[in-house]
Amino acid sequence: MLKHVFRLSLILVVLCSLFACSGGLEFAIPKSQLDPRIKAKFPVSKGTLLRVTLSNPELEYLDAKDRLQVDVEVAARVIGLLPTAKGQAQVEGGLGYIKENRTIIMTDVEVKKLNIDGLPEGKHEELLALVGQAIRPVLTELELYQFDSNSRLENLAGAYLKGFRVEKDK
């Protein structure tokens, strides 16, 4: 019994020193690990009347802003009215965390640039605004990373996550 108490005390001392002395546990997700996970989730389509498909994501870490930037190819089509119009979008967002399934997602998604060819004259600005509105929920619902419950380190990181910091490559 005394042996178990000693072990438990030693584990608590180690954990306390890890969290107190270092300011907390840090878990880094390198861009090289995140890129393939995100690319595997594309293409993504959303909408019925206005169908927007996003493909070929290019991820960039905006360390000065603690945000991510995603450049994507966009295909938009108003079903029954317009042929598919194609272009590019540059989208920026912060990071959020869903504790129930230990998933990191994009939040506060903003469309920074949107260029689409093939939209009819006279309705160009209106359709551009609709496409921009359709892009936001697609990326907001996208799971960027899910902590692996089989990994002790990732399990700890997911359980005690306090915040995010974006650096150049992680």
Backbone hydrogen bonds in HBPLUS format (Angstrom, degrees):
<---DONOR---> <-ACCEPTOR-->    atom                        ^
c    i                          cat <-CA-CA->   ^        H-A-AA   ^      H-
h    n   atom  resd res      DA  || num        DHA   H-A  angle D-A-AA Bond
n    s   type  num  typ     dist DA aas  dist angle  dist       angle   num
A0005-VAL N   A0001-MET O   3.10 MM   4  6.44 156.3  2.16 150.9 157.3     1
A0006-PHE N   A0002-LEU O   2.97 MM   4  6.15 157.8  2.02 146.5 152.4     2
A0007-ARG N   A0003-LYS O   3.01 MM   4  6.26 158.8  2.06 145.0 150.6     3
A0008-LEU N   A0004-HIS O   2.92 MM   4  6.09 166.4  1.94 150.1 153.8     4
A0009-SER N   A0005-VAL O   2.86 MM   4  6.04 156.8  1.92 146.9 153.8     5
A0010-LEU N   A0006-PHE O   2.88 MM   4  6.10 158.4  1.92 149.6 155.6     6
A0011-ILE N   A0007-ARG O   2.88 MM   4  6.16 159.3  1.93 152.8 158.4     7
A0012-LEU N   A0008-LEU O   2.93 MM   4  6.16 158.7  1.97 148.3 154.2     8
A0013-VAL N   A0009-SER O   2.90 MM   4  6.15 155.5  1.96 150.3 156.9     9
A0014-VAL N   A0010-LEU O   2.98 MM   4  6.22 161.3  2.02 149.9 154.7    10
A0015-LEU N   A0011-ILE O   2.90 MM   4  6.13 166.7  1.92 153.1 156.9    11
A0016-CYS N   A0012-LEU O   2.81 MM   4  5.93 162.0  1.84 148.4 154.0    12
A0017-SER N   A0013-VAL O   2.91 MM   4  6.04 158.4  1.95 146.3 152.4    13
A0018-LEU N   A0014-VAL O   2.90 MM   4  6.12 150.7  1.99 146.8 155.3    14
A0019-PHE N   A0015-LEU O   3.01 MM   4  6.26 162.3  2.04 152.7 156.2    15
A0020-ALA N   A0016-CYS O   2.70 MM   4  5.67 163.3  1.73 153.3 159.3    16
A0021-CYS N   A0017-SER O   3.03 MM   4  5.32 147.5  2.14 124.5 134.4    17
A0033-GLN N   A0030-PRO O   2.87 MM   3  5.35 145.7  1.99 111.9 122.3    18
A0034-LEU N   A0030-PRO O   3.06 MM   4  6.41 149.8  2.15 149.2 158.7    19
A0031-LYS N   A0169-ASP O   2.80 MM 138  5.24 158.6  1.84 141.9 140.1    20
A0035-ASP N   A0031-LYS O   2.86 MM   4  5.80 171.4  1.86 158.3 159.6    21
A0038-ILE N   A0034-LEU O   3.05 MM   4  6.30 157.1  2.10 159.9 166.7    22
A0039-LYS N   A0035-ASP O   2.91 MM   4  6.10 172.5  1.91 163.1 165.4    23
A0040-ALA N   A0036-PRO O   3.07 MM   4  6.05 144.2  2.20 138.2 146.2    24
A0041-LYS N   A0038-ILE O   2.99 MM   3  5.42 151.8  2.07 112.1 120.6    25
A0042-PHE N   A0039-LYS O   3.27 MM   3  5.51 165.8  2.29 109.1 113.1    26
A0044-VAL N   A0054-LEU O   2.92 MM  10  5.26 153.8  1.99 148.0 156.5    27
A0054-LEU N   A0044-VAL O   2.76 MM  10  5.26 160.8  1.80 156.9 161.1    28
A0046-LYS N   A0052-VAL O   2.93 MM   6  5.49 145.4  2.05 147.3 158.5    29
A0052-VAL N   A0046-LYS O   2.98 MM   6  5.49 170.3  1.99 162.6 163.5    30
A0079-ILE N   A0049-LEU O   2.77 MM  30  5.26 154.1  1.84 160.9 164.6    31
A0051-ARG N   A0077-ARG O   2.82 MM  26  5.21 163.5  1.85 162.2 157.5    32
A0077-ARG N   A0051-ARG O   2.92 MM  26  5.21 144.6  2.05 141.8 152.7    33
A0053-THR N   A0075-ALA O   2.80 MM  22  5.11 161.3  1.84 152.7 159.0    34
A0075-ALA N   A0053-THR O   2.90 MM  22  5.11 148.7  2.00 148.0 156.0    35
A0055-SER N   A0073-GLU O   2.96 MM  18  5.17 152.8  2.03 142.1 148.4    36
A0073-GLU N   A0055-SER O   2.87 MM  18  5.17 171.5  1.88 157.0 156.5    37
A0058-GLU N   A0071-ASP O   2.82 MM  13  5.07 142.6  1.96 144.3 155.5    38
A0071-ASP N   A0058-GLU O   2.93 MM  13  5.07 166.3  1.95 145.2 148.0    39
A0060-GLU N   A0069-GLN O   2.80 MM   9  5.04 148.5  1.89 155.1 158.2    40
A0069-GLN N   A0060-GLU O   2.81 MM   9  5.04 161.4  1.85 157.1 159.8    41
A0062-LEU N   A0067-ARG O   2.83 MM   5  5.17 158.0  1.88 157.5 158.6    42
A0065-LYS N   A0062-LEU O   3.08 MM   3  5.60 146.4  2.19 112.6 121.9    43
A0066-ASP N   A0062-LEU O   2.95 MM   4  5.89 120.5  2.31 146.0 162.6    44
A0067-ARG N   A0062-LEU O   3.25 MM   5  5.17 165.7  2.28 135.9 138.7    45
A0068-LEU N   A0093-GLY O   2.85 MM  25  5.47 165.0  1.88 164.2 166.9    46
A0093-GLY N   A0068-LEU O   2.93 MM  25  5.47 154.4  1.99 153.5 159.9    47
A0070-VAL N   A0091-VAL O   2.71 MM  21  5.19 163.4  1.73 155.2 161.2    48
A0091-VAL N   A0070-VAL O   2.88 MM  21  5.19 171.5  1.89 146.4 149.4    49
A0072-VAL N   A0089-ALA O   2.94 MM  17  5.41 161.2  1.97 153.2 159.5    50
A0089-ALA N   A0072-VAL O   2.89 MM  17  5.41 155.0  1.95 157.7 162.2    51
A0074-VAL N   A0087-GLY O   2.81 MM  13  5.14 170.0  1.82 131.5 134.4    52
A0087-GLY N   A0074-VAL O   2.87 MM  13  5.14 145.7  1.98 149.8 153.5    53
A0076-ALA N   A0085-ALA O   2.81 MM   9  5.24 164.7  1.83 156.6 161.3    54
A0085-ALA N   A0076-ALA O   2.78 MM   9  5.24 169.1  1.79 159.7 160.6    55
A0081-LEU N   A0078-VAL O   2.97 MM   3  5.52 163.1  2.00 134.7 139.2    56
A0082-LEU N   A0078-VAL O   3.06 MM   4  5.30 172.8  2.07 150.9 152.0    57
A0117-ASP N   A0086-LYS O   2.85 MM  31  5.68 158.3  1.90 156.3 151.6    58
A0088-GLN N   A0115-ASN O   2.81 MM  27  5.41 140.5  1.97 149.9 160.3    59
A0115-ASN N   A0088-GLN O   2.91 MM  27  5.41 168.5  1.93 162.9 166.9    60
A0090-GLN N   A0113-LYS O   2.85 MM  23  4.93 158.4  1.89 137.8 140.0    61
A0112-LYS N   A0090-GLN O   2.74 MM  22  5.47 144.4  1.86 154.1 166.3    62
A0113-LYS N   A0090-GLN O   3.22 MM  23  4.93 157.7  2.27 132.3 136.0    63
A0092-GLU N   A0110-GLU O   2.86 MM  18  5.29 163.7  1.88 154.9 160.0    64
A0110-GLU N   A0092-GLU O   2.77 MM  18  5.29 161.5  1.80 160.6 166.9    65
A0094-GLY N   A0107-THR O   2.84 MM  13  4.96 143.0  1.98 138.8 143.2    66
A0107-THR N   A0094-GLY O   2.96 MM  13  4.96 155.1  2.02 114.5 119.4    67
A0096-GLY N   A0105-ILE O   2.83 MM   9  5.19 161.5  1.86 149.6 151.0    68
A0105-ILE N   A0096-GLY O   2.96 MM   9  5.19 160.0  2.00 131.8 138.3    69
A0098-ILE N   A0103-THR O   2.85 MM   5  5.21 165.6  1.87 155.5 160.4    70
A0102-ARG N   A0098-ILE O   2.85 MM   4  5.56 107.9  2.38 139.6 158.9    71
A0103-THR N   A0098-ILE O   3.12 MM   5  5.21 155.8  2.18 136.1 140.6    72
A0147-PHE N   A0102-ARG O   2.96 MM  45  5.71 156.1  2.02 166.9 171.8    73
A0104-ILE N   A0145-TYR O   2.70 MM  41  5.13 166.0  1.72 158.9 163.9    74
A0144-LEU N   A0104-ILE O   2.80 MM  40  5.54 148.4  1.90 154.2 163.2    75
A0145-TYR N   A0104-ILE O   3.36 MM  41  5.13 155.4  2.42 133.5 135.5    76
A0123-LYS N   A0120-PRO O   3.39 MM   3  5.90 154.9  2.46 122.0 129.2    77
A0127-LEU N   A0123-LYS O   2.88 MM   4  6.00 168.3  1.90 162.4 165.4    78
A0128-LEU N   A0124-HIS O   2.87 MM   4  5.97 154.1  1.94 150.1 158.3    79
A0129-ALA N   A0125-GLU O   3.00 MM   4  6.19 155.6  2.06 145.3 150.8    80
A0130-LEU N   A0126-GLU O   3.10 MM   4  6.43 152.9  2.18 142.2 149.7    81
A0131-VAL N   A0127-LEU O   2.88 MM   4  6.11 159.2  1.92 151.5 156.8    82
A0132-GLY N   A0128-LEU O   2.94 MM   4  6.16 160.0  1.98 147.8 153.5    83
A0133-GLN N   A0129-ALA O   2.97 MM   4  6.22 152.9  2.04 145.7 152.8    84
A0134-ALA N   A0130-LEU O   2.94 MM   4  6.19 142.9  2.08 142.3 152.9    85
A0134-ALA N   A0131-VAL O   3.08 MM   3  4.98 120.1  2.45  92.0 107.5    86
A0135-ILE N   A0131-VAL O   3.00 MM   4  6.26 140.7  2.16 148.9 158.9    87
A0138-VAL N   A0135-ILE O   3.10 MM   3  5.33 121.0  2.46 104.5 119.7    88
A0139-LEU N   A0135-ILE O   3.23 MM   4  6.57 160.4  2.27 163.0 167.3    89
A0140-THR N   A0136-ARG O   2.90 MM   4  6.03 151.9  1.98 153.1 162.5    90
A0141-GLU N   A0137-PRO O   3.08 MM   4  5.97 152.1  2.16 140.2 144.6    91
A0142-LEU N   A0139-LEU O   3.28 MM   3  4.99 150.2  2.37  93.5 102.2    92
A0151-SER N   A0148-ASP O   3.16 MM   3  5.55 163.3  2.19 112.0 117.2    93
A0155-ASN N   A0151-SER O   2.79 MM   4  5.84 150.3  1.88 148.7 158.0    94
A0156-LEU N   A0152-ARG O   2.93 MM   4  6.15 157.8  1.98 148.7 153.8    95
A0157-ALA N   A0153-LEU O   2.88 MM   4  6.12 166.5  1.90 151.7 156.0    96
A0158-GLY N   A0154-GLU O   2.86 MM   4  5.92 162.0  1.89 145.3 150.2    97
A0159-ALA N   A0155-ASN O   3.00 MM   4  6.08 147.9  2.10 140.1 149.0    98
A0160-TYR N   A0156-LEU O   3.01 MM   4  6.14 151.4  2.09 155.4 161.2    99
